[in-house]
């Protein structure tokens, strides 16, 4: 049990590296970044949208099943935890977006530099 807790803590620490780095460095989105970097960041964000979120979930569940040496009960519990975490995260995101309703940085930039682009982005159905 202690080994599982250590591995889980290590995985959680690894997942926190990126957001903590961005937060502590004060990095903000800005136009003019290399296209390859922007596309790779866009694909990372797409891993939680439909249908890619479902595909990502299935791939992760398959990987976890393999890592657990096909122990079905342990894998099923892990699948449920993963699904609950994804659903809770999406619910929290939707709740915050409904209350804050603040435009994203690229929308503000597009509104200032491209005539009507900010409004066009906001009209696109999410």
N, CA, C and O atoms as a Tinker XYZ file with bonds, in Angstrom:
   504  protein
     1  N      0.822000   -1.198000    0.000000    73     2
     2  CA     0.000000    0.000000    0.000000    64     1     3
     3  C      0.864000    1.260000    0.000000    63     2     4     5
     4  O      0.562000    2.236000   -0.687000    81     3
     5  N      1.943000    1.221000    0.782000    73     3     6
     6  CA     2.848000    2.372000    0.843000    64     5     7
     7  C      3.502000    2.621000   -0.513000    63     6     8     9
     8  O      3.719000    3.769000   -0.903000    81     7
     9  N      3.812000    1.549000   -1.225000    73     7    10
    10  CA     4.411000    1.686000   -2.552000    64     9    11
    11  C      3.441000    2.369000   -3.517000    63    10    12    13
    12  O      3.846000    3.225000   -4.304000    81    11
    13  N      2.178000    1.998000   -3.457000    73    11    14
    14  CA     1.164000    2.626000   -4.308000    64    13    15
    15  C      1.020000    4.100000   -3.959000    63    14    16    17
    16  O      0.903000    4.940000   -4.851000    81    15
    17  N      1.029000    4.419000   -2.673000    73    15    18
    18  CA     0.926000    5.823000   -2.252000    64    17    19
    19  C      2.119000    6.635000   -2.746000    63    18    20    21
    20  O      1.960000    7.780000   -3.169000    81    19
    21  N      3.309000    6.049000   -2.693000    73    19    22
    22  CA     4.504000    6.752000   -3.191000    64    21    23
    23  C      4.409000    7.006000   -4.684000    63    22    24    25
    24  O      4.704000    8.105000   -5.154000    81    23
    25  N      3.999000    5.992000   -5.426000    73    23    26
    26  CA     3.870000    6.145000   -6.882000    64    25    27
    27  C      2.803000    7.179000   -7.227000    63    26    28    29
    28  O      2.979000    7.982000   -8.144000    81    27
    29  N      1.711000    7.154000   -6.497000    73    27    30
    30  CA     0.644000    8.123000   -6.742000    64    29    31
    31  C      1.116000    9.533000   -6.433000    63    30    32    33
    32  O      0.837000   10.464000   -7.189000    81    31
    33  N      1.827000    9.696000   -5.333000    73    31    34
    34  CA     2.357000   11.018000   -4.974000    64    33    35
    35  C      3.355000   11.502000   -6.018000    63    34    36    37
    36  O      3.361000   12.683000   -6.365000    81    35
    37  N      4.194000   10.610000   -6.519000    73    35    38
    38  CA     5.154000   10.981000   -7.559000    64    37    39
    39  C      4.430000   11.402000   -8.836000    63    38    40    41
    40  O      4.798000   12.396000   -9.463000    81    39
    41  N      3.409000   10.650000   -9.218000    73    39    42
    42  CA     2.641000   10.995000  -10.418000    64    41    43
    43  C      1.938000   12.338000  -10.242000    63    42    44    45
    44  O      1.916000   13.152000  -11.165000    81    43
    45  N      1.366000   12.572000   -9.070000    73    43    46
    46  CA     0.702000   13.856000   -8.807000    64    45    47
    47  C      1.700000   15.004000   -8.862000    63    46    48    49
    48  O      1.395000   16.070000   -9.396000    81    47
    49  N      2.887000   14.791000   -8.313000    73    47    50
    50  CA     3.923000   15.833000   -8.356000    64    49    51
    51  C      4.334000   16.126000   -9.793000    63    50    52    53
    52  O      4.537000   17.285000  -10.155000    81    51
    53  N      4.457000   15.092000  -10.612000    73    51    54
    54  CA     4.801000   15.300000  -12.020000    64    53    55
    55  C      3.713000   16.078000  -12.755000    63    54    56    57
    56  O      4.012000   16.938000  -13.584000    81    55
    57  N      2.463000   15.777000  -12.455000    73    55    58
    58  CA     1.360000   16.493000  -13.098000    64    57    59
    59  C      1.306000   17.959000  -12.679000    63    58    60    61
    60  O      0.814000   18.800000  -13.431000    81    59
    61  N      1.803000   18.267000  -11.499000    73    59    62
    62  CA     1.778000   19.646000  -11.008000    64    61    63
    63  C      2.938000   20.499000  -11.514000    63    62    64    65
    64  O      2.923000   21.718000  -11.346000    81    63
    65  N      3.936000   19.880000  -12.126000    73    63    66
    66  CA     5.109000   20.636000  -12.582000    64    65    67
    67  C      4.719000   21.738000  -13.564000    63    66    68    69
    68  O      5.117000   22.888000  -13.378000    81    67
    69  N      3.958000   21.417000  -14.594000    73    67    70
    70  CA     3.608000   22.398000  -15.625000    64    69    71
    71  C      2.781000   23.558000  -15.073000    63    70    72    73
    72  O      3.175000   24.709000  -15.260000    81    71
    73  N      1.646000   23.309000  -14.396000    73    71    74
    74  CA     0.878000   24.458000  -13.905000    64    73    75
    75  C      1.640000   25.301000  -12.889000    63    74    76    77
    76  O      1.520000   26.526000  -12.891000    81    75
    77  N      2.419000   24.663000  -12.024000    73    75    78
    78  CA     3.191000   25.435000  -11.047000    64    77    79
    79  C      4.266000   26.279000  -11.728000    63    78    80    81
    80  O      4.508000   27.418000  -11.327000    81    79
    81  N      4.906000   25.729000  -12.746000    73    79    82
    82  CA     5.918000   26.486000  -13.485000    64    81    83
    83  C      5.303000   27.708000  -14.150000    63    82    84    85
    84  O      5.856000   28.805000  -14.074000    81    83
    85  N      4.161000   27.521000  -14.800000    73    83    86
    86  CA     3.485000   28.645000  -15.458000    64    85    87
    87  C      3.052000   29.678000  -14.424000    63    86    88    89
    88  O      3.236000   30.878000  -14.627000    81    87
    89  N      2.486000   29.222000  -13.336000    73    87    90
    90  CA     1.985000   30.130000  -12.300000    64    89    91
    91  C      3.122000   30.917000  -11.656000    63    90    92    93
    92  O      3.037000   32.139000  -11.530000    81    91
    93  N      4.180000   30.230000  -11.249000    73    91    94
    94  CA     5.282000   30.892000  -10.557000    64    93    95
    95  C      6.107000   31.791000  -11.477000    63    94    96    97
    96  O      6.671000   32.788000  -11.026000    81    95
    97  N      6.180000   31.446000  -12.762000    73    95    98
    98  CA     6.956000   32.273000  -13.692000    64    97    99
    99  C      6.181000   33.504000  -14.148000    63    98   100   101
   100  O      6.768000   34.460000  -14.654000    81    99
   101  N      4.860000   33.479000  -13.970000    73    99   102
   102  CA     4.046000   34.607000  -14.412000    64   101   103
   103  C      3.840000   34.630000  -15.921000    63   102   104   105
   104  O      3.477000   35.668000  -16.473000    81   103
   105  N      4.065000   33.499000  -16.604000    73   103   106
   106  CA     3.930000   33.431000  -18.049000    64   105   107
   107  C      2.498000   33.728000  -18.462000    63   106   108   109
   108  O      1.552000   33.276000  -17.816000    81   107
   109  N      2.341000   34.478000  -19.526000    73   107   110
   110  CA     1.032000   34.789000  -20.084000    64   109   111
   111  C      1.033000   34.449000  -21.563000    63   110   112   113
   112  O      2.070000   34.495000  -22.225000    81   111
   113  N     -0.141000   34.109000  -22.072000    73   111   114
   114  CA    -0.257000   33.841000  -23.499000    64   113   115
   115  C      0.049000   35.111000  -24.261000    63   114   116   117
   116  O     -0.325000   36.205000  -23.837000    81   115
   117  N      0.730000   34.967000  -25.384000    73   115   118
   118  CA     1.003000   36.116000  -26.238000    64   117   119
   119  C      1.054000   35.653000  -27.684000    63   118   120   121
   120  O      1.455000   34.523000  -27.963000    81   119
   121  N      0.656000   36.511000  -28.598000    73   119   122
   122  CA     0.720000   36.133000  -30.013000    64   121   123
   123  C      2.172000   36.090000  -30.480000    63   122   124   125
   124  O      3.067000   36.637000  -29.835000    81   123
   125  N      2.379000   35.443000  -31.587000    73   123   126
   126  CA     3.713000   35.416000  -32.160000    64   125   127
   127  C      4.561000   34.247000  -31.714000    63   126   128   129
   128  O      5.730000   34.162000  -32.090000    81   127
   129  N      4.012000   33.349000  -30.928000    73   127   130
   130  CA     4.771000   32.157000  -30.547000    64   129   131
   131  C      4.926000   31.264000  -31.779000    63   130   132   133
   132  O      4.122000   31.357000  -32.706000    81   131
   133  N      5.933000   30.413000  -31.803000    73   131   134
   134  CA     6.119000   29.522000  -32.959000    64   133   135
   135  C      4.872000   28.667000  -33.204000    63   134   136   137
   136  O      4.257000   28.154000  -32.269000    81   135
   137  N      4.520000   28.530000  -34.476000    73   135   138
   138  CA     3.303000   27.799000  -34.844000    64   137   139
   139  C      3.345000   26.360000  -34.334000    63   138   140   141
   140  O      2.332000   25.847000  -33.857000    81   139
   141  N      4.487000   25.712000  -34.427000    73   139   142
   142  CA     4.594000   24.320000  -33.960000    64   141   143
   143  C      4.282000   24.225000  -32.468000    63   142   144   145
   144  O      3.626000   23.281000  -32.028000    81   143
   145  N      4.749000   25.199000  -31.694000    73   143   146
   146  CA     4.481000   25.195000  -30.256000    64   145   147
   147  C      2.991000   25.402000  -29.987000    63   146   148   149
   148  O      2.400000   24.716000  -29.154000    81   147
   149  N      2.391000   26.358000  -30.702000    73   147   150
   150  CA     0.965000   26.621000  -30.507000    64   149   151
   151  C      0.122000   25.414000  -30.900000    63   150   152   153
   152  O     -0.845000   25.083000  -30.213000    81   151
   153  N      0.480000   24.754000  -32.000000    73   151   154
   154  CA    -0.278000   23.567000  -32.420000    64   153   155
   155  C     -0.139000   22.434000  -31.403000    63   154   156   157
   156  O     -1.111000   21.737000  -31.112000    81   155
   157  N      1.063000   22.251000  -30.866000    73   155   158
   158  CA     1.237000   21.184000  -29.878000    64   157   159
   159  C      0.452000   21.484000  -28.606000    63   158   160   161
   160  O     -0.136000   20.579000  -28.015000    81   159
   161  N      0.438000   22.747000  -28.177000    73   159   162
   162  CA    -0.363000   23.120000  -27.006000    64   161   163
   163  C     -1.851000   22.928000  -27.286000    63   162   164   165
   164  O     -2.596000   22.486000  -26.412000    81   163
   165  N     -2.283000   23.261000  -28.501000    73   163   166
   166  CA    -3.686000   23.082000  -28.874000    64   165   167
   167  C     -4.067000   21.605000  -28.815000    63   166   168   169
   168  O     -5.141000   21.266000  -28.318000    81   167
   169  N     -3.201000   20.719000  -29.317000    73   167   170
   170  CA    -3.504000   19.294000  -29.283000    64   169   171
   171  C     -3.566000   18.761000  -27.860000    63   170   172   173
   172  O     -4.360000   17.866000  -27.569000    81   171
   173  N     -2.740000   19.298000  -26.972000    73   171   174
   174  CA    -2.807000   18.889000  -25.563000    64   173   175
   175  C     -4.166000   19.256000  -24.984000    63   174   176   177
   176  O     -4.768000   18.459000  -24.264000    81   175
   177  N     -4.656000   20.457000  -25.291000    73   175   178
   178  CA    -5.963000   20.864000  -24.758000    64   177   179
   179  C     -7.095000   20.055000  -25.378000    63   178   180   181
   180  O     -8.140000   19.878000  -24.752000    81   179
   181  N     -6.902000   19.566000  -26.590000    73   179   182
   182  CA    -7.939000   18.782000  -27.252000    64   181   183
   183  C     -8.120000   17.401000  -26.635000    63   182   184   185
   184  O     -9.125000   16.742000  -26.902000    81   183
   185  N     -7.174000   16.945000  -25.816000    73   183   186
   186  CA    -7.280000   15.602000  -25.238000    64   185   187
   187  C     -8.424000   15.485000  -24.235000    63   186   188   189
   188  O     -8.742000   14.379000  -23.797000    81   187
   189  N     -9.045000   16.594000  -23.865000    73   187   190
   190  CA   -10.166000   16.528000  -22.928000    64   189   191
   191  C    -11.487000   16.949000  -23.560000    63   190   192   193
   192  O    -12.504000   16.997000  -22.867000    81   191
   193  N    -11.502000   17.256000  -24.856000    73   191   194
   194  CA   -12.748000   17.626000  -25.514000    64   193   195
   195  C    -13.355000   16.401000  -26.178000    63   194   196   197
   196  O    -12.676000   15.395000  -26.384000    81   195
   197  N    -14.636000   16.490000  -26.513000    73   195   198
   198  CA   -15.279000   15.356000  -27.175000    64   197   199
   199  C    -14.917000   15.361000  -28.645000    63   198   200   201
   200  O    -14.864000   16.443000  -29.229000    81   199
   201  N    -14.669000   14.258000  -29.272000    73   199   202
   202  CA   -14.651000   12.891000  -28.760000    64   201   203
   203  C    -13.287000   12.480000  -28.213000    63   202   204   205
   204  O    -13.128000   11.366000  -27.716000    81   203
   205  N    -12.306000   13.370000  -28.302000    73   203   206
   206  CA   -10.945000   13.016000  -27.914000    64   205   207
   207  C    -10.834000   12.684000  -26.429000    63   206   208   209
   208  O    -10.001000   11.860000  -26.050000    81   207
   209  N    -11.636000   13.290000  -25.597000    73   207   210
   210  CA   -11.604000   12.987000  -24.168000    64   209   211
   211  C    -11.970000   11.540000  -23.894000    63   210   212   213
   212  O    -11.376000   10.887000  -23.036000    81   211
   213  N    -12.952000   11.048000  -24.630000    73   211   214
   214  CA   -13.363000    9.649000  -24.473000    64   213   215
   215  C    -12.250000    8.727000  -24.961000    63   214   216   217
   216  O    -11.941000    7.720000  -24.324000    81   215
   217  N    -11.650000    9.083000  -26.098000    73   215   218
   218  CA   -10.551000    8.278000  -26.639000    64   217   219
   219  C     -9.372000    8.280000  -25.669000    63   218   220   221
   220  O     -8.776000    7.232000  -25.418000    81   219
   221  N     -9.032000    9.443000  -25.123000    73   219   222
   222  CA    -7.944000    9.536000  -24.147000    64   221   223
   223  C     -8.248000    8.669000  -22.933000    63   222   224   225
   224  O     -7.370000    7.963000  -22.437000    81   223
   225  N     -9.488000    8.718000  -22.454000    73   223   226
   226  CA    -9.894000    7.921000  -21.298000    64   225   227
   227  C     -9.741000    6.423000  -21.588000    63   226   228   229
   228  O     -9.223000    5.677000  -20.757000    81   227
   229  N    -10.188000    5.993000  -22.757000    73   227   230
   230  CA   -10.094000    4.573000  -23.121000    64   229   231
   231  C     -8.629000    4.141000  -23.227000    63   230   232   233
   232  O     -8.260000    3.065000  -22.757000    81   231
   233  N     -7.794000    4.987000  -23.847000    73   231   234
   234  CA    -6.366000    4.660000  -23.969000    64   233   235
   235  C     -5.723000    4.563000  -22.586000    63   234   236   237
   236  O     -4.974000    3.625000  -22.314000    81   235
   237  N     -6.014000    5.530000  -21.713000    73   235   238
   238  CA    -5.457000    5.484000  -20.359000    64   237   239
   239  C     -5.945000    4.253000  -19.597000    63   238   240   241
   240  O     -5.173000    3.615000  -18.880000    81   239
   241  N     -7.220000    3.923000  -19.753000    73   239   242
   242  CA    -7.755000    2.740000  -19.069000    64   241   243
   243  C     -7.063000    1.472000  -19.568000    63   242   244   245
   244  O     -6.744000    0.587000  -18.774000    81   243
   245  N     -6.831000    1.381000  -20.879000    73   243   246
   246  CA    -6.111000    0.231000  -21.426000    64   245   247
   247  C     -4.690000    0.142000  -20.896000    63   246   248   249
   248  O     -4.198000   -0.940000  -20.575000    81   247
   249  N     -4.037000    1.296000  -20.809000    73   247   250
   250  CA    -2.662000    1.329000  -20.292000    64   249   251
   251  C     -2.635000    0.917000  -18.822000    63   250   252   253
   252  O     -1.771000    0.144000  -18.406000    81   251
   253  N     -3.585000    1.436000  -18.033000    73   251   254
   254  CA    -3.649000    1.072000  -16.618000    64   253   255
   255  C     -3.933000   -0.422000  -16.453000    63   254   256   257
   256  O     -3.362000   -1.074000  -15.579000    81   255
   257  N     -4.813000   -0.958000  -17.295000    73   255   258
   258  CA    -5.118000   -2.387000  -17.230000    64   257   259
   259  C     -3.852000   -3.205000  -17.492000    63   258   260   261
   260  O     -3.598000   -4.199000  -16.812000    81   259
   261  N     -3.066000   -2.784000  -18.473000    73   259   262
   262  CA    -1.811000   -3.474000  -18.765000    64   261   263
   263  C     -0.828000   -3.322000  -17.606000    63   262   264   265
   264  O     -0.175000   -4.290000  -17.216000    81   263
   265  N     -0.720000   -2.109000  -17.052000    73   263   266
   266  CA     0.205000   -1.871000  -15.928000    64   265   267
   267  C     -0.178000   -2.693000  -14.699000    63   266   268   269
   268  O      0.690000   -3.108000  -13.931000    81   267
   269  N     -1.454000   -2.921000  -14.519000    73   267   270
   270  CA    -1.922000   -3.699000  -13.372000    64   269   271
   271  C     -1.925000   -5.201000  -13.670000    63   270   272   273
   272  O     -2.497000   -5.984000  -12.912000    81   271
   273  N     -1.303000   -5.590000  -14.748000    73   271   274
   274  CA    -1.184000   -7.001000  -15.140000    64   273   275
   275  C     -2.555000   -7.669000  -15.259000    63   274   276   277
   276  O     -2.740000   -8.822000  -14.869000    81   275
   277  N     -3.499000   -6.919000  -15.802000    73   275   278
   278  CA    -4.841000   -7.410000  -16.089000    64   277   279
   279  C     -5.584000   -7.909000  -14.852000    63   278   280   281
   280  O     -6.379000   -8.847000  -14.931000    81   279
   281  N     -5.317000   -7.270000  -13.702000    73   279   282
   282  CA    -6.117000   -7.547000  -12.502000    64   281   283
   283  C     -7.376000   -6.699000  -12.632000    63   282   284   285
   284  O     -7.344000   -5.484000  -12.437000    81   283
   285  N     -8.465000   -7.345000  -12.959000    73   283   286
   286  CA    -9.684000   -6.652000  -13.355000    64   285   287
   287  C    -10.283000   -5.791000  -12.246000    63   286   288   289
   288  O    -10.706000   -4.665000  -12.510000    81   287
   289  N    -10.328000   -6.286000  -11.029000    73   287   290
   290  CA   -10.953000   -5.524000   -9.937000    64   289   291
   291  C    -10.189000   -4.227000   -9.661000    63   290   292   293
   292  O    -10.794000   -3.162000   -9.542000    81   291
   293  N     -8.877000   -4.317000   -9.561000    73   291   294
   294  CA    -8.061000   -3.124000   -9.311000    64   293   295
   295  C     -8.175000   -2.143000  -10.476000    63   294   296   297
   296  O     -8.254000   -0.932000  -10.271000    81   295
   297  N     -8.181000   -2.675000  -11.696000    73   295   298
   298  CA    -8.299000   -1.807000  -12.870000    64   297   299
   299  C     -9.660000   -1.117000  -12.898000    63   298   300   301
   300  O     -9.741000    0.065000  -13.234000    81   299
   301  N    -10.725000   -1.830000  -12.553000    73   299   302
   302  CA   -12.058000   -1.235000  -12.549000    64   301   303
   303  C    -12.154000   -0.096000  -11.535000    63   302   304   305
   304  O    -12.748000    0.943000  -11.823000    81   303
   305  N    -11.580000   -0.286000  -10.368000    73   303   306
   306  CA   -11.569000    0.778000   -9.355000    64   305   307
   307  C    -10.805000    1.986000   -9.881000    63   306   308   309
   308  O    -11.240000    3.124000   -9.705000    81   307
   309  N     -9.667000    1.741000  -10.525000    73   307   310
   310  CA    -8.879000    2.839000  -11.086000    64   309   311
   311  C     -9.639000    3.542000  -12.207000    63   310   312   313
   312  O     -9.576000    4.767000  -12.314000    81   311
   313  N    -10.358000    2.788000  -13.049000    73   311   314
   314  CA   -11.162000    3.389000  -14.113000    64   313   315
   315  C    -12.219000    4.313000  -13.523000    63   314   316   317
   316  O    -12.443000    5.414000  -14.026000    81   315
   317  N    -12.868000    3.857000  -12.450000    73   315   318
   318  CA   -13.901000    4.675000  -11.811000    64   317   319
   319  C    -13.309000    5.948000  -11.209000    63   318   320   321
   320  O    -13.911000    7.018000  -11.300000    81   319
   321  N    -12.140000    5.832000  -10.600000    73   319   322
   322  CA   -11.476000    7.021000  -10.045000    64   321   323
   323  C    -11.119000    7.991000  -11.163000    63   322   324   325
   324  O    -11.329000    9.197000  -11.033000    81   323
   325  N    -10.580000    7.469000  -12.262000    73   323   326
   326  CA   -10.214000    8.307000  -13.404000    64   325   327
   327  C    -11.440000    8.999000  -13.988000    63   326   328   329
   328  O    -11.403000   10.197000  -14.269000    81   327
   329  N    -12.523000    8.253000  -14.171000    73   327   330
   330  CA   -13.751000    8.844000  -14.709000    64   329   331
   331  C    -14.309000    9.905000  -13.766000    63   330   332   333
   332  O    -14.762000   10.957000  -14.217000    81   331
   333  N    -14.281000    9.640000  -12.469000    73   331   334
   334  CA   -14.775000   10.625000  -11.499000    64   333   335
   335  C    -13.928000   11.891000  -11.526000    63   334   336   337
   336  O    -14.462000   12.996000  -11.437000    81   335
   337  N    -12.606000   11.735000  -11.648000    73   335   338
   338  CA   -11.719000   12.904000  -11.708000    64   337   339
   339  C    -11.988000   13.729000  -12.962000    63   338   340   341
   340  O    -12.023000   14.958000  -12.902000    81   339
   341  N    -12.178000   13.059000  -14.094000    73   339   342
   342  CA   -12.458000   13.775000  -15.341000    64   341   343
   343  C    -13.795000   14.494000  -15.251000    63   342   344   345
   344  O    -13.894000   15.666000  -15.614000    81   343
   345  N    -14.818000   13.807000  -14.773000    73   343   346
   346  CA   -16.142000   14.428000  -14.665000    64   345   347
   347  C    -16.141000   15.581000  -13.667000    63   346   348   349
   348  O    -16.770000   16.610000  -13.914000    81   347
   349  N    -15.451000   15.424000  -12.553000    73   347   350
   350  CA   -15.367000   16.514000  -11.569000    64   349   351
   351  C    -14.628000   17.708000  -12.158000    63   350   352   353
   352  O    -15.039000   18.851000  -11.959000    81   351
   353  N    -13.549000   17.453000  -12.877000    73   351   354
   354  CA   -12.795000   18.538000  -13.505000    64   353   355
   355  C    -13.610000   19.271000  -14.549000    63   354   356   357
   356  O    -13.590000   20.501000  -14.603000    81   355
   357  N    -14.323000   18.532000  -15.377000    73   355   358
   358  CA   -15.157000   19.167000  -16.396000    64   357   359
   359  C    -16.314000   19.933000  -15.758000    63   358   360   361
   360  O    -16.685000   21.010000  -16.225000    81   359
   361  N    -16.878000   19.376000  -14.694000    73   359   362
   362  CA   -17.956000   20.078000  -13.991000    64   361   363
   363  C    -17.469000   21.365000  -13.358000    63   362   364   365
   364  O    -18.139000   22.394000  -13.443000    81   363
   365  N    -16.301000   21.315000  -12.722000    73   363   366
   366  CA   -15.725000   22.522000  -12.111000    64   365   367
   367  C    -15.415000   23.568000  -13.169000    63   366   368   369
   368  O    -15.677000   24.753000  -12.966000    81   367
   369  N    -14.858000   23.136000  -14.302000    73   367   370
   370  CA   -14.545000   24.061000  -15.397000    64   369   371
   371  C    -15.811000   24.738000  -15.909000    63   370   372   373
   372  O    -15.832000   25.952000  -16.109000    81   371
   373  N    -16.855000   23.961000  -16.119000    73   371   374
   374  CA   -18.110000   24.524000  -16.618000    64   373   375
   375  C    -18.717000   25.488000  -15.608000    63   374   376   377
   376  O    -19.243000   26.536000  -15.983000    81   375
   377  N    -18.646000   25.139000  -14.339000    73   375   378
   378  CA   -19.193000   25.998000  -13.288000    64   377   379
   379  C    -18.447000   27.329000  -13.242000    63   378   380   381
   380  O    -19.069000   28.389000  -13.166000    81   379
   381  N    -17.115000   27.275000  -13.286000    73   379   382
   382  CA   -16.306000   28.506000  -13.240000    64   381   383
   383  C    -16.556000   29.351000  -14.486000    63   382   384   385
   384  O    -16.723000   30.566000  -14.381000    81   383
   385  N    -16.582000   28.725000  -15.664000    73   383   386
   386  CA   -16.801000   29.480000  -16.906000    64   385   387
   387  C    -18.157000   30.172000  -16.907000    63   386   388   389
   388  O    -18.284000   31.282000  -17.425000    81   387
   389  N    -19.176000   29.528000  -16.331000    73   387   390
   390  CA   -20.515000   30.123000  -16.302000    64   389   391
   391  C    -20.573000   31.330000  -15.373000    63   390   392   393
   392  O    -21.355000   32.251000  -15.605000    81   391
   393  N    -19.765000   31.333000  -14.337000    73   391   394
   394  CA   -19.803000   32.435000  -13.376000    64   393   395
   395  C    -18.819000   33.558000  -13.687000    63   394   396   397
   396  O    -19.125000   34.729000  -13.462000    81   395
   397  N    -17.653000   33.216000  -14.199000    73   395   398
   398  CA   -16.634000   34.234000  -14.457000    64   397   399
   399  C    -16.912000   34.956000  -15.769000    63   398   400   401
   400  O    -16.885000   36.186000  -15.808000    81   399
   401  N    -17.172000   34.233000  -16.822000    73   399   402
   402  CA   -17.459000   34.769000  -18.153000    64   401   403
   403  C    -16.478000   35.863000  -18.563000    63   402   404   405
   404  O    -16.876000   36.944000  -18.997000    81   403
   405  N    -15.220000   35.569000  -18.421000    73   403   406
   406  CA   -14.157000   36.486000  -18.824000    64   405   407
   407  C    -13.555000   35.968000  -20.124000    63   406   408   409
   408  O    -13.267000   34.776000  -20.236000    81   407
   409  N    -13.361000   36.843000  -21.109000    73   407   410
   410  CA   -12.793000   36.358000  -22.369000    64   409   411
   411  C    -11.355000   35.876000  -22.183000    63   410   412   413
   412  O    -10.620000   36.366000  -21.326000    81   411
   413  N    -10.990000   34.934000  -22.986000    73   411   414
   414  CA    -9.634000   34.398000  -22.922000    64   413   415
   415  C     -8.665000   35.404000  -23.530000    63   414   416   417
   416  O     -9.068000   36.249000  -24.330000    81   415
   417  N     -7.385000   35.317000  -23.155000    73   415   418
   418  CA    -6.407000   36.301000  -23.633000    64   417   419
   419  C     -6.338000   36.430000  -25.149000    63   418   420   421
   420  O     -6.185000   37.539000  -25.661000    81   419
   421  N     -6.446000   35.319000  -25.881000    73   419   422
   422  CA    -6.351000   35.427000  -27.334000    64   421   423
   423  C     -7.561000   36.139000  -27.924000    63   422   424   425
   424  O     -7.452000   36.762000  -28.980000    81   423
   425  N     -8.712000   36.056000  -27.261000    73   423   426
   426  CA    -9.901000   36.766000  -27.735000    64   425   427
   427  C     -9.704000   38.271000  -27.554000    63   426   428   429
   428  O    -10.057000   39.056000  -28.434000    81   427
   429  N     -9.145000   38.669000  -26.421000    73   427   430
   430  CA    -8.867000   40.090000  -26.178000    64   429   431
   431  C     -7.863000   40.600000  -27.209000    63   430   432   433
   432  O     -8.053000   41.673000  -27.781000    81   431
   433  N     -6.801000   39.840000  -27.447000    73   431   434
   434  CA    -5.789000   40.249000  -28.416000    64   433   435
   435  C     -6.389000   40.356000  -29.811000    63   434   436   437
   436  O     -6.139000   41.330000  -30.522000    81   435
   437  N     -7.186000   39.352000  -30.211000    73   435   438
   438  CA    -7.795000   39.374000  -31.544000    64   437   439
   439  C     -8.740000   40.557000  -31.685000    63   438   440   441
   440  O     -8.812000   41.164000  -32.753000    81   439
   441  N     -9.464000   40.892000  -30.627000    73   439   442
   442  CA   -10.368000   42.039000  -30.674000    64   441   443
   443  C     -9.634000   43.353000  -30.868000    63   442   444   445
   444  O    -10.152000   44.264000  -31.514000    81   443
   445  N     -8.429000   43.459000  -30.312000    73   443   446
   446  CA    -7.644000   44.695000  -30.441000    64   445   447
   447  C     -6.929000   44.799000  -31.784000    63   446   448   449
   448  O     -6.781000   45.894000  -32.326000    81   447
   449  N     -6.486000   43.664000  -32.324000    73   447   450
   450  CA    -5.629000   43.689000  -33.505000    64   449   451
   451  C     -6.302000   43.261000  -34.797000    63   450   452   453
   452  O     -5.792000   43.564000  -35.876000    81   451
   453  N     -7.397000   42.587000  -34.725000    73   451   454
   454  CA    -8.097000   42.112000  -35.924000    64   453   455
   455  C     -9.535000   42.601000  -35.849000    63   454   456   457
   456  O    -10.267000   42.246000  -34.925000    81   455
   457  N     -9.934000   43.398000  -36.801000    73   455   458
   458  CA   -11.281000   43.986000  -36.785000    64   457   459
   459  C    -12.348000   42.895000  -36.770000    63   458   460   461
   460  O    -12.452000   42.107000  -37.711000    81   459
   461  N    -13.135000   42.853000  -35.705000    73   459   462
   462  CA   -14.254000   41.926000  -35.588000    64   461   463
   463  C    -13.880000   40.496000  -35.248000    63   462   464   465
   464  O    -14.767000   39.660000  -35.073000    81   463
   465  N    -12.602000   40.189000  -35.149000    73   463   466
   466  CA   -12.186000   38.806000  -34.892000    64   465   467
   467  C    -12.600000   38.344000  -33.500000    63   466   468   469
   468  O    -13.003000   37.195000  -33.321000    81   467
   469  N    -12.501000   39.232000  -32.514000    73   467   470
   470  CA   -12.880000   38.858000  -31.151000    64   469   471
   471  C    -14.341000   38.480000  -31.057000    63   470   472   473
   472  O    -14.694000   37.493000  -30.410000    81   471
   473  N    -15.204000   39.272000  -31.709000    73   471   474
   474  CA   -16.638000   38.960000  -31.713000    64   473   475
   475  C    -16.915000   37.661000  -32.460000    63   474   476   477
   476  O    -17.760000   36.868000  -32.042000    81   475
   477  N    -16.204000   37.442000  -33.565000    73   475   478
   478  CA   -16.404000   36.216000  -34.342000    64   477   479
   479  C    -16.030000   34.986000  -33.520000    63   478   480   481
   480  O    -16.714000   33.965000  -33.585000    81   479
   481  N    -14.951000   35.079000  -32.748000    73   479   482
   482  CA   -14.531000   33.950000  -31.911000    64   481   483
   483  C    -15.577000   33.673000  -30.840000    63   482   484   485
   484  O    -15.896000   32.517000  -30.559000    81   483
   485  N    -16.111000   34.739000  -30.242000    73   483   486
   486  CA   -17.095000   34.557000  -29.175000    64   485   487
   487  C    -18.409000   33.991000  -29.698000    63   486   488   489
   488  O    -19.146000   33.355000  -28.944000    81   487
   489  N    -18.719000   34.214000  -30.988000    73   487   490
   490  CA   -19.966000   33.698000  -31.564000    64   489   491
   491  C    -19.878000   32.213000  -31.897000    63   490   492   493
   492  O    -20.909000   31.561000  -32.062000    81   491
   493  N    -18.676000   31.670000  -31.997000    73   491   494
   494  CA   -18.503000   30.256000  -32.327000    64   493   495
   495  C    -19.030000   29.425000  -31.171000    63   494   496   497
   496  O    -18.699000   29.667000  -30.010000    81   495
   497  N    -19.861000   28.435000  -31.508000    73   495   498
   498  CA   -20.430000   27.578000  -30.462000    64   497   499
   499  C    -19.343000   26.684000  -29.895000    63   498   500   501
   500  O    -18.640000   25.995000  -30.634000    81   499
   501  N    -19.211000   26.702000  -28.567000    73   499   502
   502  CA   -18.161000   25.893000  -27.918000    64   501   503
   503  C    -18.589000   24.462000  -27.774000    63   502   504
   504  O    -17.835000   23.641000  -27.252000    81   503
